[in-house]
């Protein structure tokens, strides 16, 4: 069991997931992809957050995808949103101009 009480989802046709919420959000994104709302859906893409030539940290959002407009977006499912995660998402947006959608329940998000 994880330190935050989430239960891993193993053996789906799409692989393993860290929580049921993360898995449900993936199914939601797959449906949006099927409908043509998003393309190039990827999981667990690592971003290096570099400031003034120095690696500050890395962030690995759950999903990265391309919107109809051609813009890249990422989303991350969080049952518990910690201040460090908020900071990493703000850095990702500031450094790469990639908006982060924080999902708190499948189909429901903060921006």
Biopython code that builds the backbone (N, CA, C, O; Angstrom):
import numpy as np
from Bio.PDB.StructureBuilder import StructureBuilder

atoms = [
    (1, "UNK", "N", (0.847, -1.177, 0.000)),
    (1, "UNK", "CA", (0.000, 0.000, 0.000)),
    (1, "UNK", "C", (0.894, 1.242, 0.000)),
    (1, "UNK", "O", (1.973, 1.237, 0.592)),
    (2, "UNK", "N", (0.447, 2.284, -0.654)),
    (2, "UNK", "CA", (1.222, 3.518, -0.725)),
    (2, "UNK", "C", (1.042, 4.337, 0.539)),
    (2, "UNK", "O", (0.177, 4.050, 1.366)),
    (3, "UNK", "N", (1.880, 5.369, 0.676)),
    (3, "UNK", "CA", (1.785, 6.206, 1.874)),
    (3, "UNK", "C", (0.517, 7.054, 1.899)),
    (3, "UNK", "O", (0.148, 7.568, 2.955)),
    (4, "UNK", "N", (-0.164, 7.215, 0.747)),
    (4, "UNK", "CA", (-1.389, 8.015, 0.712)),
    (4, "UNK", "C", (-2.649, 7.158, 0.593)),
    (4, "UNK", "O", (-3.746, 7.691, 0.431)),
    (5, "UNK", "N", (-2.502, 5.855, 0.670)),
    (5, "UNK", "CA", (-3.652, 4.969, 0.701)),
    (5, "UNK", "C", (-4.247, 4.588, -0.648)),
    (5, "UNK", "O", (-5.278, 3.917, -0.697)),
    (6, "UNK", "N", (-3.614, 5.007, -1.749)),
    (6, "UNK", "CA", (-4.165, 4.626, -3.047)),
    (6, "UNK", "C", (-3.826, 3.165, -3.335)),
    (6, "UNK", "O", (-2.814, 2.641, -2.871)),
    (7, "UNK", "N", (-4.691, 2.526, -4.107)),
    (7, "UNK", "CA", (-4.492, 1.128, -4.478)),
    (7, "UNK", "C", (-4.125, 1.057, -5.941)),
    (7, "UNK", "O", (-4.823, 1.600, -6.797)),
    (8, "UNK", "N", (-3.030, 0.386, -6.222)),
    (8, "UNK", "CA", (-2.564, 0.258, -7.593)),
    (8, "UNK", "C", (-3.544, -0.577, -8.403)),
    (8, "UNK", "O", (-4.204, -1.477, -7.883)),
    (9, "UNK", "N", (-3.621, -0.252, -9.704)),
    (9, "UNK", "CA", (-4.459, -1.002, -10.634)),
    (9, "UNK", "C", (-3.504, -1.718, -11.578)),
    (9, "UNK", "O", (-2.760, -1.079, -12.322)),
    (10, "UNK", "N", (-3.527, -3.032, -11.546)),
    (10, "UNK", "CA", (-2.572, -3.814, -12.330)),
    (10, "UNK", "C", (-3.283, -4.641, -13.386)),
    (10, "UNK", "O", (-4.423, -5.071, -13.209)),
    (11, "UNK", "N", (-2.575, -4.849, -14.492)),
    (11, "UNK", "CA", (-3.029, -5.787, -15.496)),
    (11, "UNK", "C", (-4.147, -5.323, -16.410)),
    (11, "UNK", "O", (-4.870, -6.153, -16.960)),
    (12, "UNK", "N", (-4.309, -4.016, -16.587)),
    (12, "UNK", "CA", (-5.323, -3.558, -17.539)),
    (12, "UNK", "C", (-4.752, -3.695, -18.949)),
    (12, "UNK", "O", (-3.556, -3.936, -19.113)),
    (13, "UNK", "N", (-5.584, -3.545, -19.949)),
    (13, "UNK", "CA", (-5.081, -3.624, -21.328)),
    (13, "UNK", "C", (-4.155, -2.455, -21.646)),
    (13, "UNK", "O", (-3.434, -2.488, -22.643)),
    (14, "UNK", "N", (-4.171, -1.425, -20.807)),
    (14, "UNK", "CA", (-3.314, -0.256, -21.003)),
    (14, "UNK", "C", (-2.107, -0.264, -20.073)),
    (14, "UNK", "O", (-1.331, 0.692, -20.066)),
    (15, "UNK", "N", (-1.936, -1.318, -19.295)),
    (15, "UNK", "CA", (-0.815, -1.399, -18.375)),
    (15, "UNK", "C", (-1.252, -1.177, -16.937)),
    (15, "UNK", "O", (-2.436, -1.272, -16.615)),
    (16, "UNK", "N", (-0.288, -0.882, -16.077)),
    (16, "UNK", "CA", (-0.549, -0.676, -14.663)),
    (16, "UNK", "C", (-0.686, 0.814, -14.353)),
    (16, "UNK", "O", (-0.120, 1.660, -15.045)),
    (17, "UNK", "N", (-1.443, 1.119, -13.304)),
    (17, "UNK", "CA", (-1.680, 2.504, -12.898)),
    (17, "UNK", "C", (-1.477, 2.613, -11.394)),
    (17, "UNK", "O", (-1.675, 1.643, -10.661)),
    (18, "UNK", "N", (-1.080, 3.802, -10.934)),
    (18, "UNK", "CA", (-0.803, 4.013, -9.517)),
    (18, "UNK", "C", (-2.059, 4.099, -8.659)),
    (18, "UNK", "O", (-1.985, 3.911, -7.444)),
    (19, "UNK", "N", (-3.209, 4.380, -9.265)),
    (19, "UNK", "CA", (-4.451, 4.458, -8.498)),
    (19, "UNK", "C", (-5.648, 4.236, -9.420)),
    (19, "UNK", "O", (-5.537, 4.315, -10.643)),
    (20, "UNK", "N", (-6.778, 3.960, -8.809)),
    (20, "UNK", "CA", (-8.018, 3.797, -9.568)),
    (20, "UNK", "C", (-8.399, 5.111, -10.249)),
    (20, "UNK", "O", (-8.864, 5.105, -11.389)),
    (21, "UNK", "N", (-8.204, 6.237, -9.559)),
    (21, "UNK", "CA", (-8.518, 7.540, -10.144)),
    (21, "UNK", "C", (-7.673, 7.838, -11.371)),
    (21, "UNK", "O", (-8.174, 8.352, -12.371)),
    (22, "UNK", "N", (-6.383, 7.511, -11.289)),
    (22, "UNK", "CA", (-5.495, 7.720, -12.433)),
    (22, "UNK", "C", (-5.947, 6.862, -13.618)),
    (22, "UNK", "O", (-5.945, 7.325, -14.759)),
    (23, "UNK", "N", (-6.328, 5.631, -13.349)),
    (23, "UNK", "CA", (-6.811, 4.736, -14.396)),
    (23, "UNK", "C", (-8.108, 5.269, -15.020)),
    (23, "UNK", "O", (-8.251, 5.275, -16.243)),
    (24, "UNK", "N", (-9.046, 5.714, -14.186)),
    (24, "UNK", "CA", (-10.315, 6.242, -14.695)),
    (24, "UNK", "C", (-10.080, 7.488, -15.545)),
    (24, "UNK", "O", (-10.746, 7.682, -16.562)),
    (25, "UNK", "N", (-9.144, 8.324, -15.136)),
    (25, "UNK", "CA", (-8.835, 9.518, -15.933)),
    (25, "UNK", "C", (-8.227, 9.121, -17.280)),
    (25, "UNK", "O", (-8.495, 9.763, -18.296)),
    (26, "UNK", "N", (-7.418, 8.078, -17.288)),
    (26, "UNK", "CA", (-6.856, 7.598, -18.551)),
    (26, "UNK", "C", (-7.970, 7.130, -19.492)),
    (26, "UNK", "O", (-7.943, 7.419, -20.689)),
    (27, "UNK", "N", (-8.937, 6.416, -18.948)),
    (27, "UNK", "CA", (-10.067, 5.967, -19.780)),
    (27, "UNK", "C", (-10.829, 7.162, -20.344)),
    (27, "UNK", "O", (-11.271, 7.135, -21.492)),
    (28, "UNK", "N", (-10.984, 8.210, -19.536)),
    (28, "UNK", "CA", (-11.625, 9.446, -19.987)),
    (28, "UNK", "C", (-10.834, 10.069, -21.146)),
    (28, "UNK", "O", (-11.415, 10.475, -22.152)),
    (29, "UNK", "N", (-9.514, 10.139, -20.995)),
    (29, "UNK", "CA", (-8.674, 10.711, -22.061)),
    (29, "UNK", "C", (-8.697, 9.845, -23.318)),
    (29, "UNK", "O", (-8.703, 10.368, -24.432)),
    (30, "UNK", "N", (-8.710, 8.535, -23.146)),
    (30, "UNK", "CA", (-8.791, 7.640, -24.309)),
    (30, "UNK", "C", (-10.084, 7.887, -25.079)),
    (30, "UNK", "O", (-10.089, 7.855, -26.310)),
    (31, "UNK", "N", (-11.174, 8.130, -24.368)),
    (31, "UNK", "CA", (-12.450, 8.414, -25.029)),
    (31, "UNK", "C", (-12.371, 9.751, -25.766)),
    (31, "UNK", "O", (-12.858, 9.865, -26.891)),
    (32, "UNK", "N", (-11.766, 10.757, -25.145)),
    (32, "UNK", "CA", (-11.586, 12.051, -25.823)),
    (32, "UNK", "C", (-10.714, 11.887, -27.064)),
    (32, "UNK", "O", (-10.943, 12.547, -28.078)),
    (33, "UNK", "N", (-9.727, 11.017, -26.986)),
    (33, "UNK", "CA", (-8.874, 10.751, -28.144)),
    (33, "UNK", "C", (-9.688, 10.060, -29.251)),
    (33, "UNK", "O", (-9.562, 10.392, -30.429)),
    (34, "UNK", "N", (-10.510, 9.106, -28.852)),
    (34, "UNK", "CA", (-11.354, 8.399, -29.827)),
    (34, "UNK", "C", (-12.298, 9.370, -30.527)),
    (34, "UNK", "O", (-12.581, 9.209, -31.714)),
    (35, "UNK", "N", (-12.790, 10.384, -29.798)),
    (35, "UNK", "CA", (-13.697, 11.378, -30.361)),
    (35, "UNK", "C", (-12.964, 12.447, -31.168)),
    (35, "UNK", "O", (-13.603, 13.273, -31.821)),
    (36, "UNK", "N", (-11.646, 12.441, -31.132)),
    (36, "UNK", "CA", (-10.867, 13.407, -31.907)),
    (36, "UNK", "C", (-10.579, 14.713, -31.196)),
    (36, "UNK", "O", (-10.060, 15.646, -31.809)),
    (37, "UNK", "N", (-10.909, 14.799, -29.901)),
    (37, "UNK", "CA", (-10.652, 16.026, -29.142)),
    (37, "UNK", "C", (-9.178, 16.209, -28.817)),
    (37, "UNK", "O", (-8.690, 17.336, -28.736)),
    (38, "UNK", "N", (-8.469, 15.097, -28.631)),
    (38, "UNK", "CA", (-7.039, 15.141, -28.346)),
    (38, "UNK", "C", (-6.324, 14.090, -29.188)),
    (38, "UNK", "O", (-6.938, 13.144, -29.682)),
    (39, "UNK", "N", (-5.020, 14.276, -29.341)),
    (39, "UNK", "CA", (-4.207, 13.298, -30.068)),
    (39, "UNK", "C", (-2.932, 13.042, -29.272)),
    (39, "UNK", "O", (-2.683, 13.686, -28.254)),
    (40, "UNK", "N", (-2.139, 12.108, -29.742)),
    (40, "UNK", "CA", (-0.820, 11.799, -29.193)),
    (40, "UNK", "C", (-0.857, 11.708, -27.659)),
    (40, "UNK", "O", (-0.159, 12.453, -26.972)),
    (41, "UNK", "N", (-1.648, 10.822, -27.150)),
    (41, "UNK", "CA", (-1.781, 10.610, -25.714)),
    (41, "UNK", "C", (-0.621, 9.749, -25.220)),
    (41, "UNK", "O", (-0.428, 8.623, -25.678)),
    (42, "UNK", "N", (0.156, 10.305, -24.266)),
    (42, "UNK", "CA", (1.316, 9.605, -23.716)),
    (42, "UNK", "C", (1.215, 9.552, -22.202)),
    (42, "UNK", "O", (0.560, 10.388, -21.579)),
    (43, "UNK", "N", (1.876, 8.554, -21.617)),
    (43, "UNK", "CA", (1.897, 8.397, -20.160)),
    (43, "UNK", "C", (3.296, 8.623, -19.610)),
    (43, "UNK", "O", (4.288, 8.244, -20.233)),
    (44, "UNK", "N", (3.367, 9.246, -18.434)),
    (44, "UNK", "CA", (4.582, 9.344, -17.630)),
    (44, "UNK", "C", (5.784, 9.939, -18.375)),
    (44, "UNK", "O", (6.868, 9.356, -18.378)),
    (45, "UNK", "N", (5.588, 11.084, -18.996)),
    (45, "UNK", "CA", (6.674, 11.781, -19.689)),
    (45, "UNK", "C", (7.420, 12.647, -18.661)),
    (45, "UNK", "O", (6.803, 13.426, -17.934)),
    (46, "UNK", "N", (8.738, 12.505, -18.609)),
    (46, "UNK", "CA", (9.550, 13.247, -17.642)),
    (46, "UNK", "C", (9.981, 14.587, -18.207)),
    (46, "UNK", "O", (10.438, 14.680, -19.346)),
    (47, "UNK", "N", (9.829, 15.623, -17.395)),
    (47, "UNK", "CA", (10.305, 16.961, -17.744)),
    (47, "UNK", "C", (11.384, 17.360, -16.741)),
    (47, "UNK", "O", (11.201, 17.221, -15.532)),
    (48, "UNK", "N", (12.493, 17.850, -17.246)),
    (48, "UNK", "CA", (13.536, 18.397, -16.390)),
    (48, "UNK", "C", (13.255, 19.884, -16.223)),
    (48, "UNK", "O", (13.116, 20.606, -17.210)),
    (49, "UNK", "N", (13.172, 20.338, -14.995)),
    (49, "UNK", "CA", (12.909, 21.741, -14.706)),
    (49, "UNK", "C", (14.252, 22.417, -14.427)),
    (49, "UNK", "O", (14.819, 22.283, -13.343)),
    (50, "UNK", "N", (14.743, 23.143, -15.425)),
    (50, "UNK", "CA", (16.074, 23.746, -15.392)),
    (50, "UNK", "C", (15.934, 25.266, -15.317)),
    (50, "UNK", "O", (15.254, 25.877, -16.142)),
    (51, "UNK", "N", (16.576, 25.863, -14.332)),
    (51, "UNK", "CA", (16.561, 27.311, -14.143)),
    (51, "UNK", "C", (18.008, 27.802, -14.119)),
    (51, "UNK", "O", (18.837, 27.298, -13.361)),
    (52, "UNK", "N", (18.295, 28.792, -14.962)),
    (52, "UNK", "CA", (19.657, 29.341, -15.059)),
    (52, "UNK", "C", (20.700, 28.251, -15.289)),
    (52, "UNK", "O", (21.798, 28.290, -14.734)),
    (53, "UNK", "N", (20.332, 27.282, -16.119)),
    (53, "UNK", "CA", (21.264, 26.220, -16.473)),
    (53, "UNK", "C", (21.426, 25.131, -15.428)),
    (53, "UNK", "O", (22.246, 24.228, -15.600)),
    (54, "UNK", "N", (20.655, 25.200, -14.342)),
    (54, "UNK", "CA", (20.772, 24.207, -13.275)),
    (54, "UNK", "C", (19.486, 23.406, -13.152)),
    (54, "UNK", "O", (18.383, 23.952, -13.167)),
    (55, "UNK", "N", (19.659, 22.096, -13.029)),
    (55, "UNK", "CA", (18.506, 21.225, -12.833)),
    (55, "UNK", "C", (17.960, 21.438, -11.420)),
    (55, "UNK", "O", (18.638, 21.150, -10.434)),
    (56, "UNK", "N", (16.737, 21.941, -11.333)),
    (56, "UNK", "CA", (16.096, 22.162, -10.039)),
    (56, "UNK", "C", (15.443, 20.859, -9.566)),
    (56, "UNK", "O", (15.621, 20.438, -8.423)),
    (57, "UNK", "N", (14.687, 20.234, -10.469)),
    (57, "UNK", "CA", (14.015, 18.976, -10.158)),
    (57, "UNK", "C", (13.443, 18.414, -11.457)),
    (57, "UNK", "O", (13.579, 19.004, -12.529)),
    (58, "UNK", "N", (12.815, 17.284, -11.331)),
    (58, "UNK", "CA", (12.092, 16.679, -12.448)),
    (58, "UNK", "C", (10.641, 16.534, -12.030)),
    (58, "UNK", "O", (10.326, 16.406, -10.847)),
    (59, "UNK", "N", (9.764, 16.558, -13.026)),
    (59, "UNK", "CA", (8.343, 16.323, -12.775)),
    (59, "UNK", "C", (7.853, 15.324, -13.820)),
    (59, "UNK", "O", (8.210, 15.402, -14.995)),
    (60, "UNK", "N", (7.025, 14.384, -13.362)),
    (60, "UNK", "CA", (6.504, 13.344, -14.254)),
    (60, "UNK", "C", (4.980, 13.312, -14.144)),
    (60, "UNK", "O", (4.427, 12.525, -13.376)),
    (61, "UNK", "N", (4.301, 14.172, -14.917)),
    (61, "UNK", "CA", (2.834, 14.144, -14.901)),
    (61, "UNK", "C", (2.320, 12.813, -15.471)),
    (61, "UNK", "O", (3.018, 12.139, -16.230)),
    (62, "UNK", "N", (1.115, 12.457, -15.099)),
    (62, "UNK", "CA", (0.547, 11.186, -15.554)),
    (62, "UNK", "C", (0.400, 11.123, -17.070)),
    (62, "UNK", "O", (0.718, 10.102, -17.681)),
    (63, "UNK", "N", (-0.083, 12.214, -17.686)),
    (63, "UNK", "CA", (-0.405, 12.174, -19.117)),
    (63, "UNK", "C", (0.028, 13.435, -19.838)),
    (63, "UNK", "O", (-0.008, 14.532, -19.280)),
    (64, "UNK", "N", (0.436, 13.264, -21.083)),
    (64, "UNK", "CA", (0.700, 14.389, -21.984)),
    (64, "UNK", "C", (-0.074, 14.100, -23.262)),
    (64, "UNK", "O", (-0.116, 12.966, -23.739)),
    (65, "UNK", "N", (-0.690, 15.155, -23.810)),
    (65, "UNK", "CA", (-1.480, 14.981, -25.027)),
    (65, "UNK", "C", (-1.518, 16.287, -25.796)),
    (65, "UNK", "O", (-1.186, 17.350, -25.271)),
    (66, "UNK", "N", (-1.930, 16.185, -27.051)),
    (66, "UNK", "CA", (-2.031, 17.352, -27.915)),
    (66, "UNK", "C", (-3.508, 17.683, -28.102)),
    (66, "UNK", "O", (-4.319, 16.811, -28.415)),
    (67, "UNK", "N", (-3.842, 18.956, -27.905)),
    (67, "UNK", "CA", (-5.212, 19.428, -28.092)),
    (67, "UNK", "C", (-5.489, 19.667, -29.573)),
    (67, "UNK", "O", (-4.556, 19.733, -30.374)),
    (68, "UNK", "N", (-6.751, 19.795, -29.942)),
    (68, "UNK", "CA", (-7.127, 20.084, -31.334)),
    (68, "UNK", "C", (-6.396, 21.305, -31.877)),
    (68, "UNK", "O", (-6.050, 21.357, -33.057)),
    (69, "UNK", "N", (-6.166, 22.275, -31.019)),
    (69, "UNK", "CA", (-5.505, 23.517, -31.421)),
    (69, "UNK", "C", (-4.028, 23.320, -31.736)),
    (69, "UNK", "O", (-3.380, 24.214, -32.280)),
    (70, "UNK", "N", (-3.495, 22.143, -31.393)),
    (70, "UNK", "CA", (-2.079, 21.879, -31.614)),
    (70, "UNK", "C", (-1.228, 22.117, -30.377)),
    (70, "UNK", "O", (-0.044, 21.782, -30.365)),
    (71, "UNK", "N", (-1.821, 22.691, -29.338)),
    (71, "UNK", "CA", (-1.086, 22.934, -28.094)),
    (71, "UNK", "C", (-0.895, 21.639, -27.317)),
    (71, "UNK", "O", (-1.739, 20.744, -27.358)),
    (72, "UNK", "N", (0.220, 21.555, -26.614)),
    (72, "UNK", "CA", (0.481, 20.421, -25.743)),
    (72, "UNK", "C", (-0.072, 20.734, -24.358)),
    (72, "UNK", "O", (0.049, 21.859, -23.874)),
    (73, "UNK", "N", (-0.671, 19.749, -23.731)),
    (73, "UNK", "CA", (-1.162, 19.889, -22.360)),
    (73, "UNK", "C", (-0.770, 18.640, -21.589)),
    (73, "UNK", "O", (-0.556, 17.575, -22.168)),
    (74, "UNK", "N", (-0.680, 18.786, -20.295)),
    (74, "UNK", "CA", (-0.442, 17.630, -19.441)),
    (74, "UNK", "C", (-1.498, 17.613, -18.354)),
    (74, "UNK", "O", (-2.035, 18.653, -17.973)),
    (75, "UNK", "N", (-1.790, 16.412, -17.857)),
    (75, "UNK", "CA", (-2.696, 16.296, -16.727)),
    (75, "UNK", "C", (-2.115, 15.297, -15.740)),
    (75, "UNK", "O", (-1.390, 14.371, -16.106)),
    (76, "UNK", "N", (-2.450, 15.512, -14.501)),
    (76, "UNK", "CA", (-1.943, 14.663, -13.431)),
    (76, "UNK", "C", (-3.072, 14.437, -12.439)),
    (76, "UNK", "O", (-3.674, 15.387, -11.938)),
    (77, "UNK", "N", (-3.354, 13.172, -12.161)),
    (77, "UNK", "CA", (-4.390, 12.842, -11.194)),
    (77, "UNK", "C", (-3.804, 12.932, -9.795)),
    (77, "UNK", "O", (-2.754, 12.352, -9.518)),
    (78, "UNK", "N", (-4.474, 13.651, -8.920)),
    (78, "UNK", "CA", (-4.016, 13.801, -7.547)),
    (78, "UNK", "C", (-5.184, 13.604, -6.588)),
    (78, "UNK", "O", (-6.135, 14.385, -6.592)),
    (79, "UNK", "N", (-5.112, 12.565, -5.770)),
    (79, "UNK", "CA", (-6.076, 12.403, -4.697)),
    (79, "UNK", "C", (-5.791, 13.397, -3.582)),
    (79, "UNK", "O", (-6.693, 13.844, -2.873)),
    (80, "UNK", "N", (-4.501, 13.734, -3.445)),
    (80, "UNK", "CA", (-4.049, 14.701, -2.449)),
    (80, "UNK", "C", (-3.043, 15.612, -3.138)),
    (80, "UNK", "O", (-1.982, 15.156, -3.563)),
    (81, "UNK", "N", (-3.363, 16.870, -3.248)),
    (81, "UNK", "CA", (-2.497, 17.832, -3.927)),
    (81, "UNK", "C", (-1.611, 18.536, -2.908)),
    (81, "UNK", "O", (-2.084, 19.343, -2.109)),
    (82, "UNK", "N", (-0.327, 18.220, -2.948)),
    (82, "UNK", "CA", (0.638, 18.793, -2.015)),
    (82, "UNK", "C", (1.236, 20.084, -2.581)),
    (82, "UNK", "O", (1.286, 20.264, -3.798)),
    (83, "UNK", "N", (1.687, 20.978, -1.705)),
    (83, "UNK", "CA", (2.288, 22.228, -2.171)),
    (83, "UNK", "C", (3.472, 22.020, -3.120)),
    (83, "UNK", "O", (3.651, 22.805, -4.051)),
    (84, "UNK", "N", (4.279, 20.984, -2.904)),
    (84, "UNK", "CA", (5.427, 20.739, -3.787)),
    (84, "UNK", "C", (4.962, 20.422, -5.206)),
    (84, "UNK", "O", (5.603, 20.825, -6.177)),
    (85, "UNK", "N", (3.856, 19.707, -5.324)),
    (85, "UNK", "CA", (3.318, 19.397, -6.658)),
    (85, "UNK", "C", (2.842, 20.669, -7.344)),
    (85, "UNK", "O", (3.097, 20.861, -8.533)),
    (86, "UNK", "N", (2.154, 21.543, -6.613)),
    (86, "UNK", "CA", (1.699, 22.812, -7.185)),
    (86, "UNK", "C", (2.881, 23.616, -7.709)),
    (86, "UNK", "O", (2.817, 24.194, -8.793)),
    (87, "UNK", "N", (3.958, 23.648, -6.935)),
    (87, "UNK", "CA", (5.149, 24.390, -7.333)),
    (87, "UNK", "C", (5.765, 23.801, -8.599)),
    (87, "UNK", "O", (6.141, 24.540, -9.509)),
    (88, "UNK", "N", (5.867, 22.495, -8.658)),
    (88, "UNK", "CA", (6.432, 21.850, -9.855)),
    (88, "UNK", "C", (5.587, 22.143, -11.092)),
    (88, "UNK", "O", (6.131, 22.381, -12.171)),
    (89, "UNK", "N", (4.266, 22.127, -10.944)),
    (89, "UNK", "CA", (3.395, 22.396, -12.082)),
    (89, "UNK", "C", (3.528, 23.843, -12.550)),
    (89, "UNK", "O", (3.509, 24.121, -13.750)),
    (90, "UNK", "N", (3.662, 24.759, -11.596)),
    (90, "UNK", "CA", (3.854, 26.167, -11.957)),
    (90, "UNK", "C", (5.175, 26.362, -12.692)),
    (90, "UNK", "O", (5.246, 27.120, -13.659)),
    (91, "UNK", "N", (6.215, 25.681, -12.237)),
    (91, "UNK", "CA", (7.512, 25.753, -12.923)),
    (91, "UNK", "C", (7.419, 25.166, -14.332)),
    (91, "UNK", "O", (7.963, 25.733, -15.279)),
    (92, "UNK", "N", (6.739, 24.048, -14.468)),
    (92, "UNK", "CA", (6.588, 23.426, -15.786)),
    (92, "UNK", "C", (5.897, 24.380, -16.751)),
    (92, "UNK", "O", (6.325, 24.525, -17.896)),
    (93, "UNK", "N", (4.841, 25.023, -16.299)),
    (93, "UNK", "CA", (4.116, 25.968, -17.142)),
    (93, "UNK", "C", (4.983, 27.190, -17.456)),
    (93, "UNK", "O", (5.005, 27.659, -18.594)),
    (94, "UNK", "N", (5.691, 27.701, -16.454)),
    (94, "UNK", "CA", (6.523, 28.892, -16.661)),
    (94, "UNK", "C", (7.705, 28.617, -17.597)),
    (94, "UNK", "O", (8.051, 29.457, -18.428)),
    (95, "UNK", "N", (8.312, 27.459, -17.461)),
    (95, "UNK", "CA", (9.512, 27.152, -18.257)),
    (95, "UNK", "C", (9.192, 26.671, -19.668)),
    (95, "UNK", "O", (9.916, 27.000, -20.607)),
    (96, "UNK", "N", (8.125, 25.901, -19.833)),
    (96, "UNK", "CA", (7.824, 25.271, -21.119)),
    (96, "UNK", "C", (6.516, 25.732, -21.745)),
    (96, "UNK", "O", (6.168, 25.304, -22.845)),
    (97, "UNK", "N", (5.786, 26.606, -21.047)),
    (97, "UNK", "CA", (4.489, 27.082, -21.528)),
    (97, "UNK", "C", (3.539, 25.916, -21.799)),
    (97, "UNK", "O", (2.833, 25.878, -22.806)),
    (98, "UNK", "N", (3.548, 24.976, -20.868)),
    (98, "UNK", "CA", (2.666, 23.815, -20.968)),
    (98, "UNK", "C", (1.691, 23.869, -19.800)),
    (98, "UNK", "O", (2.098, 23.687, -18.653)),
    (99, "UNK", "N", (0.410, 24.115, -20.071)),
    (99, "UNK", "CA", (-0.559, 24.155, -18.980)),
    (99, "UNK", "C", (-0.730, 22.779, -18.349)),
    (99, "UNK", "O", (-0.696, 21.757, -19.034)),
    (100, "UNK", "N", (-0.913, 22.772, -17.043)),
    (100, "UNK", "CA", (-1.104, 21.534, -16.300)),
    (100, "UNK", "C", (-2.536, 21.479, -15.788)),
    (100, "UNK", "O", (-2.999, 22.392, -15.104)),
    (101, "UNK", "N", (-3.219, 20.418, -16.120)),
    (101, "UNK", "CA", (-4.563, 20.173, -15.630)),
    (101, "UNK", "C", (-4.429, 19.215, -14.453)),
    (101, "UNK", "O", (-3.943, 18.095, -14.609)),
    (102, "UNK", "N", (-4.855, 19.655, -13.290)),
    (102, "UNK", "CA", (-4.790, 18.827, -12.097)),
    (102, "UNK", "C", (-6.154, 18.182, -11.902)),
    (102, "UNK", "O", (-7.155, 18.866, -11.686)),
    (103, "UNK", "N", (-6.179, 16.867, -11.981)),
    (103, "UNK", "CA", (-7.433, 16.132, -11.887)),
    (103, "UNK", "C", (-7.601, 15.655, -10.445)),
    (103, "UNK", "O", (-6.724, 14.986, -9.898)),
    (104, "UNK", "N", (-8.726, 16.000, -9.841)),
    (104, "UNK", "CA", (-8.995, 15.602, -8.461)),
    (104, "UNK", "C", (-9.984, 14.446, -8.362)),
    (104, "UNK", "O", (-10.006, 13.710, -7.376)),
    (105, "UNK", "N", (-10.787, 14.305, -9.385)),
    (105, "UNK", "CA", (-11.702, 13.175, -9.517)),
    (105, "UNK", "C", (-11.792, 12.900, -11.006)),
    (105, "UNK", "O", (-11.687, 13.836, -11.799)),
    (106, "UNK", "N", (-11.982, 11.645, -11.420)),
    (106, "UNK", "CA", (-12.103, 11.379, -12.861)),
    (106, "UNK", "C", (-13.143, 12.288, -13.519)),
    (106, "UNK", "O", (-14.304, 12.317, -13.113)),
    (107, "UNK", "N", (-12.711, 13.022, -14.530)),
    (107, "UNK", "CA", (-13.603, 13.922, -15.240)),
    (107, "UNK", "C", (-13.761, 15.295, -14.594)),
    (107, "UNK", "O", (-14.482, 16.144, -15.118)),
    (108, "UNK", "N", (-13.091, 15.524, -13.456)),
    (108, "UNK", "CA", (-13.187, 16.804, -12.762)),
    (108, "UNK", "C", (-11.778, 17.319, -12.505)),
    (108, "UNK", "O", (-10.932, 16.581, -11.999)),
    (109, "UNK", "N", (-11.518, 18.565, -12.844)),
    (109, "UNK", "CA", (-10.155, 19.061, -12.681)),
    (109, "UNK", "C", (-10.109, 20.496, -12.201)),
    (109, "UNK", "O", (-11.067, 21.261, -12.314)),
    (110, "UNK", "N", (-8.953, 20.821, -11.664)),
    (110, "UNK", "CA", (-8.611, 22.199, -11.302)),
    (110, "UNK", "C", (-7.709, 22.705, -12.412)),
    (110, "UNK", "O", (-7.159, 21.895, -13.158)),
    (111, "UNK", "N", (-7.538, 23.991, -12.548)),
    (111, "UNK", "CA", (-6.595, 24.458, -13.576)),
    (111, "UNK", "C", (-5.606, 25.409, -12.976)),
    (111, "UNK", "O", (-4.730, 25.912, -13.678)),
]
sb = StructureBuilder()
sb.init_structure("model")
sb.init_model(0)
sb.init_chain("A")
sb.init_seg("    ")
for serial, (resi, resn, name, xyz) in enumerate(atoms, 1):
    if name == "N":
        sb.init_residue(resn, " ", resi, " ")
    sb.init_atom(name, np.array(xyz, "f"), 0.0, 1.0, " ", f" {name:<3s}", serial, name[0])
structure = sb.get_structure()
